[in-house]
Amino acid sequence: MKQWQIAWRNLMRRKMRTFLTLLSIVIGVASTFAVIAAVDSAEKSFPIFIKEAFAKADFTIAGTEAYFSEDVYTEVDTIENATSVAFLKENTKLVVDEDEISSIQKRVVITGYSKLDTKVTGFKLIEGDLTAGGAVITDRTAKVWGSQVGDTITFDTDNGIKEIEISAIVKYTQELMGPSSWNMAKYHHWAVAVPLPVVQEWFALEDKIQGIQVKANHVKELESIEHEADHIVKSNSEIYMQPVVVNVVEEFQKMDSFFLALYIAGFLGIALSAFIIFNSLYVSIKERKNEFAVLKTIGYTPGQLQIMVLTEVILLALLGTIIGLAVGYGMALGLTTLVFMLIGIQDGSSMVLIPGIVMSLIAGLIVPVIAAWYPIRKVGKISVIEVLKENKASSSGLNKWFGIAGVLLIFSSLFIKHLLLVLPLMIGITLLFPYLFKLFVILLRGFYRIVFRFSGDMAMRNLNRNLSRTSTTSVILCLGIAMIVLMSSLNSALLQTYERVIQSTYGGNLDIMFHHIEDGDLETIRETKGVADATTYSWQSMIWTLDGEKRMLPVFGVGEDWIDRFPLFMGQQEAHSELIKSLKSDEIILDTTSFEVWGGKIGESITLDTLDGPKPFKVIAVVNTMKNSGYSAFMNDAHFEESFGVKYERNALVIKDDETSPLQLRENIYAQFGERVEEMWGPEDWVTVIGSVVTSSFSIINALVVLAIIISGIGITNTLLINIMERVREIGMMRAVGVTRKQVIRMIMLEGFGIGLAATIIGIIFGILLIYMTSGFMEFNSLTFEFGVSELIISIIFLFGIIISLLSSFSPSRRAAKIPLNEALRYE
């Protein structure tokens, strides 16, 4: 117990230094805990969310035409040990009294289900009754509409005005996805579920359905259920069966780079706090040399002195870790929510805390001890004779081997094609930095002398006096600046790349999804005001098998007569029409993402499920596209219909004229076709969506890096306070011979400014090097970016670094100026 009391007393000698060091540990532990908890929670919740959202059924039965007979469902529903639900989707328009709400904002997709209360529909009830025969809406829709159970909603259908009472409100779900506001309804329709007979009656589609979803009650019965369903399907040429498959691995792999960057940013905080611990403890031991020498003379062994200092470190680490875990839990809640929003999880499971707690405990307790190891060893080597001689010549030269090792590590990182290159690069910067800092100080000396005269000259002298300490402090900020330069530039560069690829591969200014396209619709679209040209196309998510596992692959049927005017991909030298024309019936084109997932080579075959069973298709080209978020395949449209049997089209591509705005084009199309339009998306919508995801991703990472930079600001403050304590008598002598308080403040501020300026400029240089190195391989959704540096981003980061250094210098400079003259002259 006495040992801990002594340790606490020693820590309280320098309360401000102890507080700042403790604060750096707290921030480091908290950021580590938050990152690990958020990523682990996402990794646990994402597969569950995807399966619940997109794979509630085991397989679906669909028609080769827009509708097929309900008799098929009657037959399928007799299959034992299975739950089946028939559905029918139609488009209608909401009747709303408000005049300011436009027609396009009233679009509703109304889906009729044969059963609403099943594990296939999977609605999570909040209020009401799913079996009451009324409409079902989500909580988000209810909030925007201001509706509740028992209210009546009215629709304007082709067969007149129809009304139905709301019988249930459920949690937001993929099947009933709707806009979050009336303004967003300009771009996305509302969704309502009702009993199947209601839709059949309202739209005069008695005995018609659009599809059937089937789920086995038990996994072991799935094979026999599929066999019975397959027998029903083969007896009817108007339908086909597809297993429901979700690409969980592919979807989650898109986040790998983001999660890795998140880990690096999170661990950066604890790494920088280690620098501060090292610096503080190293100086503390130098200050207490006399004390340790006296203790040795009265019988303390080197081991006992080392244990004394180690106890101080453990006590500091323990306090910082406990507080950091408490703060980190709050940060983890916020960060997990942000990550869930980013990857689209609406209702995540509970947070995963244990790995984060374990790693944070290790980081908070072990890292400080490791950082303190060298200073603690120095305690045991203190010589009583040297201390008694009062030999204060302590200028230790720079270790050339550290510099050589730093250059080698930086050079080696040039050959690493992975974001992990950040680790050897940053270690190399740390080892080489004292040389770079010394060079920078030499270059800055003349400027300081000319502009700031006495204060500048004294600041330069003080920076050189403790070169190792000030360079160590400066490198902390340098590493944070380098990381934020990289992440901010990646954000900007990827946004530009996305916009370029989206605009080049979207196929026009608008992609319209109809319920189905009828004869004459294409001509009607072309004659619509604001339309310069239009075409229609088919696409279908097909099943392919990879390593014995079934996956989904969206395949587009492309016409050679229109692909040059409506490009859906890029990356080939020859004209798109020539490439599509050359495709044989057993050939296919993959995009970059699907090609990488497949793992084969051009000329090899990929197997897809067709009407005639599994069939190999030779991959003859790889292209870039942003259709279906960059995960697609392309075939000649004639071969597409022949292989997959889909006899109707749902999508139309539109090019607008120069005088029409994108929103006006949508309104003109909707005015022409009304409720038959299900979705309308333009390239600008995808740019906004993708831009929001990318910016949100990097904003989270940058927030963690900013925390690390705050730690570096603490380091600057700590170092300046240490320098002031060492020079109390010197500052007193300067004051005695006429140096004013303003000059003292300016001198200390210039020291901090010099530390921050060196860190910022060198950090920006290494950040630009990181941008260059990552531009060859760093990708987001399989898109890389071209090397480029934004002058605006660099300017903002430069100002940020300077402001951090000046703010960190303010408190120490004020403290130095307030030291009473009589105390300063008596100080030992």
N, C-alpha and C positions, 0 to 999 in steps of 0.2 A: 504493500500500500504506500509506503514511504517513497518508493521509486517513482510511482505515478504522481505523487504530490510534487516531487522535485521536478519531474518533467513538465507538469502544468505550470509551476512557478517560472521555469525557464522560458516556456512559450509566452507567458504573460509579460516578459520583459519588453518585448517588442510587439505590442498589441496590434498595431496596424499591419505590420508585416505578417503576423500570424493570421489575422483576419483575411488578408488578401490571398495568402497561400491556401487557407481553408476554403475560401470562396472558389478558387480555381479547381480544387478537388471536387467540390459540390457540383459545379457545372459539368466537369468531365464525367463524373459518375452518373449524373442525371441524364446527360445526352446519350451515354452508352446504354443505360437502362431503357430509355425511351425508344431508341432505334431497335434494339433486339426484341423488345416486347411488341413493337408495331409490326416488324417484319415477320416474326414467328406467328403472331395472331393472323396476319394476312395469309401466310402459307397454310395455316390450319383452316381458315374460313373460306378461302377462295374456291377450292375444289367442292366443298359442301354447297356453297352458294351457286356455283355453275350447274351442279347436278340438280339442285332444287329448282333453279330457274329455267333450265333448258332441257333437262332429261327426266321429267316426271313420268313420262311414258317409256316403255321399253321399245316399242316400234309403232309406226303409223301406217295407215292405209290411205292412199290418196288416189285421185283419178287422173286419167290422161286428158280429160276434158275439165272444164271449170266445175261441173257438178256430176254426181252420180247418185244412183238410187239408194234410198234409205233401207231398202230390203237387205243390202249388204250388211248394214249395221245390225239389223235384226238377227241375221245369221251369225255374225261375229259375237254378238252379245250372249249367244248360247254356249260359248266356249267356257268350260269349267275352270275354276281356280284363276280366273282373270277378270280384271275390271276394264271395261271398254266404255269410251265416251265418244259419241258422234258430235261433230261441230259444223257450223255453217256461219261464215262471216259475210256481212254485207255492210255497205257504206250508207250513211244517212246524214242528216243535218239536225243539229240541236236547235230547238226553238227558244230564243232568248229575247227578252223585251228590250234590253239596252241597245240604243241606236248606234253607239260608238263601236260595237263589236261587229266586225265585218263577216261576210259569208264564209271566208276561208277559215276563220277562227272557230266556226261552229261545226267543223267536220267531226264525225263520230264513226268509228268502226264498232259495229254492234255484233257480238258473237253469240250465237245460240248454242247451248250445250244440252245434250240429252240428259245429263246429270251434272248438277253444280257442286254437290257435296261429296266429292270423291278424292282419293289420293292422287288421281291423275290430274284433276284441275288444281288441287293443292292450295285452294284459297284459305288464308288464315283469317278466320272471322274475328272482327272487332266488335261489331254490333249487328243485331238483327238475326235473320234466319235464312240460310241458303236454300231451304226447301219450300219457301213460302210462295214461289212462283213469280216473284218480282224481279226487278233489275238489281245487279250487283255492281258497285263501283268501289274504287280504292279510297283510302283515307286522304290521299293527296288530291284526288279529283273532288271529293266531298268538300274539302277545305276551300278550293278555288271556287267551286260552284256555290258554296254556302248551303249545302244540302245535308239532310239527315234522313234516317230511316223513317218511312212513312210519307215523305215528300213525293210529289209526282214530277216526272220529267217527260218532256214532250219532244217528239221527233217529226221532222218534215220528210216523209218518204215519197217515193215515186207513186205510191198508191194512197197518198193523202196523209193527214196529220194523225199520229199515233201517240197514245199516252200509256205510261206504265209507272207503277209505284216502286220506289226504292225499298227493297226488302232486306238488303244486307250491305254493310260496309266492311271491306277487308283490307288487310295490309297491302301496301304497294307491291305489285308483282309484275313479272315480265309479260304475262298474258294480257294484263290490263294496263300496260304502260301508257301514261298520259303526260301532257305538259304540266309544268309546275306553276304556270301563270297564264292569264289570257294573252299576254304578249307572246309567250312561247308557242301558243296555239297557232300562230301564223306559220309555224314550221313543222308542227307535229299534231296529229289528230288526237281526239279523246277516245277512250275505249270503255265500253260497257258490256257486261255479260248478262244474258237473259236465258230463259228456257228455250230449247230448240223449237218447239212448236210456235212460239211467238214470232221468231224470225221467218219461219216458213209461211206463216199466215200473212205477216206484214208485207212480204215481198213476193207473194204468190209463187212460192217455191215448195208447194206441198210434195212430200215424199222425196225431197232433194237434200243432199248433204254435201259437204266439201271434203271431209276427211274423218278418219276414226283414229283415236289414240287408244292404245292397248297396253296394260301393265299387268305383269304376273303378280299374283298375290304372294308368291314365294319364289325366290330365285331358282330353286331346284326344279320348278315346274315350267320355267321359261322355254326350254327347248321344245317340250311337247306342245305348248301353247303356240309357239311360232310355226310348228309343223302343221297344226290344224288351221291356223290362219293362212298359211301358204297354200294349203289345199283349196280354201275358199277363193283366194286371189287368182289362182291358176284356172279356175273355172269361169272367171269373168275377165274378158280382155280389156275392159274399161278401167281397171284398177291395177295398182301395183303396191308392193309393201316395202318399207324401208325401216331398218333399225334406227333408233334414236341414239346418236353418238355425239358426244361433246369433246372438243379438242382441249381438254383441261391442260395438258402438258404444254401445247403450243401457246395457249393463251397466257399461261403463267411464265413461260420462257421470255415473253415480251418484256417482262418486268425485271429480268435478271440484272441488266445493266443498272437500272434504277436502284434496286436493292443493294447492289454492290457499292454504288456511289453513296447510298445512304449509310451503309456500314462505315465506309472510309470517313465520311463527314462526322459521324457519331464518335468514332474512336479517335478522331483528331483532337477532340477536346481533352480526353484523358492523357493523350500523348503530350500535348502542350502543357498541361498542368504538371507533368513530370519534369519538364524543363524548369518550371518555376520553383518546384520543390528543390531540385538540384541546386539552382542558383541561390535560393534563400538559405539553404542549409550550408552550402559551401562558404558563403559570406559569414553566416552565424558562427561557424567554427573558427574562421579567421579572427573574428571579433573576440572570441572567448579563448584564444590561445593562452593568455596569461592565467586565466582561471583553470584551464586543464593542466597547465604546468604546475600550478600550486597544488592541485589535487594529487598530481603524481608525486610531489615531494612529501606529501603526508601519507602516502601508502597506496593510493589508487593504482590499480594495474591498467594497462591499455585496454584489456577486455572489459573491465568495469566501466571505463569511460565510454567505450563504444556502445555498451548496453544502455548507458544513460541517454546517449543521443538517439539510439534506436527506439527507446521508449518514447521519446518526444515525437519521433516520426510516426510510430504506431498510434499514439494517442491522437495526433493530428489526422492521420488517415482514417482512424476509426470514427472520429467525429464527422469528418467530411463525408464518409461513406454513408453513415446513418442519415444525415441530413440530405445527402444526394439521392438516396433511395426514396425518401419521402417526396422530395421535389420531382424526382424522375417519374414517380407514379403518376403525378398530375400531368407531366409532360407526355408520358406514354398514352394516357387517355386521349389527349388532344391529338397526338401524332397518329395514333391508331385510327381515330375518326377520320383524319385527313387522308390517310392511305386507303381506307375503305372507300371513301368517296371517290378517290382517284381511280381505283380499279373497278368501281361500279358495284361494290357490295352494299346492298340495301339493309340487310339485317344480319350483321356478323354475330358469331358466337362469342362467348366470353373471352377476355384477353388471356393470352399465354404469358404468364409472369415468371415462372420458375427459372427458365434459362436466362432471362434478363437479370433476375436477382442474383443468380450464381455468377454470371459473367461480370456484373457490376461490383459484386463483393470482391471478386478476384482483381478486377481493375483498380478498385478503390483502395484495397489493402496491399496488394502485391506491387503494383506499379510505383507507388511512393517509396516503398522499401528498396526496390531496385534502383530508383532514381537517387536515393540517399546512400547507396552502397559505397560509392567512391568517397564522398565527404566523410562518411563514418570511418572508413579505413584510414583517412588522413588524421582522424582524432588519435588513433592508436600510435601513429608515427610522430606525433609532436615531440620535439626535443626540448627538454627543460633548459639545457645550456644555451640553445639558440634563442629561446624566448628571453632568457635573462640578459643575453647580449643586446636585446632590442634591435635586432637586425631587421629593418623594415624594407629592405630591397627585395621586392617580391615580383619583379617583372619577369614573368616566364614567357619565353618566346613561343611562337606558334609551332605546333607539331607538324612537320612536313609530311609525315606518314598519314596523318588524318587528311590532309589536303589531297594527297595522291589517291587515297582510298575514295574520297569524295568524287574526284574526277572519274575514276573507274566506275563507280556506281552510277553516276549520271550517264556515262557513255553506254554502260550495259543496258540501261532502261530504254535506249533508242531501239533495241532489238526485241523488246517485249511487246507483242501485239495484244495487249489486254489491259484493262483499266488498272490492274494490280501494278503496272509500271510506276504508279504514283508512289509506292512504298520505297523501292530503291532510289528513285529520283529524289524524294524528300530526305532520305537518310544521307544521300550524296550532297544535297544542298546544305544540310546541317553541318557536315564535316568540312565542306569547302568554304562555308560562309565567313569564318573569321578572316580569311584572306580577302574575300570580296568586300567585307566591311572595312577592313584597313585601307584598301584601295579607295573605297568611296570616301572615307574620312579625309584622305590626302587630297582628293579632288574637291572636297567641300571646304577645305581649310581656307583657301584664298577667298572664296565667296563670303564666308563668315567674317573674315578679318576686314574686308572692304565694306560690307554692309552693316555689320553689327559691332565692329571695332572691339572694344575691351570685352564686352559680354560674349561676343562670338569667339574671340581668341581664347578666353577662359573655358568656354564650352568645349572647344576642340581639344584643349589640353586635358580636360576631364574625361572626354571620350577615349582618348589615347591612354590615359592613366590606367583604366581598368578595361582593356580591350576585350579580354575573354568574356568578362561579365556582360558588357554592353552588347557584344556581338551575339552572345547566347540569347539575350533579351530580344534583340532585333530579329533573330532568325525565327522566333516564335511567331511574330507578326508576319514575317515573310512567307511562312508556310501557309498561313491562313489566306493571305492575299493571293498567292499562287492558285490555291484551290478555288477561291471565289471568281478569279479571272477565268479559270477553266470552265466552271459550271455556268457562269453567266454567258460566256461566249458559246458554249454548247447549246444552251437554250436558244439563243438568237440564230445560230447557224442551222439547227435542226428545224426551226420554224420556217426559215427561208427554203430549206430543202423540201419540206413537206408541201409548202405552198406551190413550189415549182412542179413537183411530181403530181400533186392532186390536179392542178390546172391542166397538166399535159396528158393525164390518163383518165379523166372523168367522163369523156365522151360527149362533152357539150356543156351547156349552161344549166341544164336541168335534167334530172333523172326522175321520171314519174312512174310510180307503181300503181297500176289499176287493179281492180278486182279481177278483171280479165279484159282483153282487148278484142273488140268485135270488128267485123268487116266494115271498112269505111272510116274507122277511128283515126287511122294514120293520116288520111287526107284531111279530116276535120282538124287534127292538130296542126297540120301545115298551113291551113287556111286561118288559123286563129291569129288575132292581132298580136304583133310582137314576135312571131315565130318566123325565123329565116329558113330553117330546115328541121326535119325530124325523121327518126327511124324507130323501129321496134326491135326488141331482141328477147331471147329466152335465157334463163339460167336456172340451175337446179343444184342443190347440195347432194352430191353423190357419195356413196360409200366406197372407201378404198381400204385395203388391208396393208398394214406395215408391221413387220415383225410379229405377225399373228394377231395384231390388235386392230380393230376396226376404227376408222376415223372418217370425218366428214371433209369433203373437198368441193367447194362451190365451183361449178363448171359453167362457163358462159358459151352460148351458141353465137358465133360471130359471122356476119355476112361479108363476103369479099367485096360486095358492091357498095358498102357504106363505111367500112372500118377506117378508110383514109380520112373521111370527113368527120367521123366520130371516134377518135382514137381511144381505146381502152387500155393501152399499154405503150411502153416505150422501151428502147434499148436495143433495137435491131437496125442494121444498116439498110436492108432492103425495105421496100414499101410494104406497109402492113397488108395491103390487099394481095400482093404477090405471095406473102408468107401464108396467109389464110387460104388462098387459092391452091397452094402447093400441098396443103394438108390432105393426107389420105384418111380413109375411114377409121384406121387404127392408129392415128397419130394425134398428139396433143401437145399444147404449149403450157408450161408451168411458169408461175411467177417466182420471184426470188425466194420468198418465204417458204412456199410449198416445196420448192426444189430443195432447199436446205433441210426441211423436215424429212423429206423423202430420203435424202442421202445418197441417191444414185447418180448416174452420169448421163449426159446427153447421148442418145442412141439406145439406152436401156429402156425397159418397159415398166410401167406402173399399172397395177391391176385395179379396175373399177367394176362395181356391180352394175350390170346392164339388164335390159329386158330378157336377154338370153343367158343370164347368169354372169359370173365373173369373167372379165375379158381384159387382156393386156393391151395397153396403148403405149406406143413408142413416144418418148419425150424427144422432140426434135429442136426445141429452143427454150431459152429462159429469158423472161422479160421483167420489167419493173412496172408495177401498177399500184393504185390505191383503191381499186374497186374491192369491196368487201374488206376494207382495212388492210389491203395488201396480202391477201391469202386466197389465191384463185388459180383457175386453169381455163384454157381457151381451146375451143374446137370450131371447126367449120359448122355453120348452123344446120346444114343438110345432114351431116353425119351425127350431129347432136340429137336431132329428132329421131333419126334411125336407131341410134344406140339406146336412148333413154325413154323414148316413147311419149314425151310431153308434147301434146298436139296444140297447145295454146300458149300465147305469149301474154305477159303481164306488164312488161316494162317498155317505156319509150324514152329515147334520148332526144333532147331539144336544143337547138342553137337559136339564140335570140338575135334580134336585129340591134343595131347600135343605139337606137333611140329608147329602147325599153329597159327598165330597171329589172333586176332579178325578182323583186317582190311583185312588181306589176305583172311580170310574166306568169308567176304562180296564180295571181288573181284572175288573169285572163283565161288560163287553162281551167281553173276551177269553175269559173263562170260558164265555160263551155261544157264541161263534163259533170260538174256537181259531185254528187255522192259516190260516183264510181271511182273517184280518185282516193287511194288509200294513203300514199306517201308521195311527197315531193321534196327532193334534196338537190341542192346545187353545190358546186365545188366550194363556194364561199362558206357553206354550212360546215363542210368537213374541215376546212381550214380553221374555222372557229372552234369546232369540237376538239380537233387534234391540238390546236394551239393552246386551248384551255388545259388539256391533259399534260402536255409537255411543260407548259409554264408552271402548272401546279406542282409537277414532279420536281422541277429544279428549284422552285420556291422553297419547298420543304428542305431540300438539301442545302440551299444557300442559308436558310435560317439556322441550320446546325453549324454551318461554317462561320456564320456571324457570331454565334455563341463562342466558337473557338477563338475568333478574333477578339472578342471581349476578354477572354482569358489572356490573350497577348497584351491587351491594354493593362490588365492587372499586373502582368509581368513588368511592363515599363514603369508603372507606378511603384512597384516593389523595388525595382532596381534603383530608381531615383531616390527613394527614401533611404535605401542602404547607402548610396553615395553621399547623401546629405549627412547621415549619422557619422560616417567616416571623416567628414570634412567640417564638422561643427566648429572646431577650433579655428580652422582655416577661414571659414566664413566669418567668424568673429573678428579675426585679424583684418580681413578685407573691410568689414564694416568700420573698424577702428581707424583705418587710414582714409575713410571718406567714401567708400563704395555705398551707394544708396540701396534701399530695399528694392526699388524698381529694377536696378541693375542686377541684383541677386535673382529676382524673379525671372528676368529676361535670360540670365545665364542658365538657370535650371530648365526653363522652357525650351531654350535652344538645344540643350542636351537631349531632351525628350524628342524634340523635332528632328534632330539629327538621327536618332535611333529609328524613329518612324519613317523618315524620308528614305533612309537606306533600305529598310525592310520593304517599303512600298514599291520603290523602283526596281529593286532586285526581284521582289515577288512578282511584279508584273512581267518582267523579262522571262522568268521561269514559267509563269502562267501561259505566256505566249508560246513558249517551247512545248508545254503540255498540250496546248491546242493543236500545234503542228503534229505532235506525235500521235495524238488520238484521232486526228482527222482521217487516218488511213483505215481504221478498224472500228471505231466507236459507232454503234448503231442503236437505233430506237425503232422497233417494229421493222427491222431489216433495212432501214434507210441510214446510210452514212452521210457525211457532210463534207463540204469542201473547206479547206483551210482559209480562214479569213479572220481579221481582227476588227472589231467595231471600235472606232475612235471614241464614240459616246460612252460605251461601256467602260473602256479603259479610263476615261476622264473621271467618270463617276467613282470608280474603284480607287483611283488615285486620291481624289478628294476625301473619300471615306477613310482611307489609311492615314492621311494627314490629320483629319479631325480626331480620329482615335488617339493618335500620338499626342496631340495638343491637349485633349481632355485628360489623358492619363498624366500629363506633366503638370497640370494646373495645381492640384492639391499639394504635391511635393514642393513646388516652387513657393506657394504661399506659406507652407510650413517653414521652409528655409528662411524666408524673409522675416518671420515672426519670432525667430530664436532670439531671446534677450541677449544683449551684448555682454553683460557681466557673466551670464551662465556660459556663453560660448567661450569666453577667454579662460574660464576655470575648467572647461571640459577636458577630460582625459579619455 
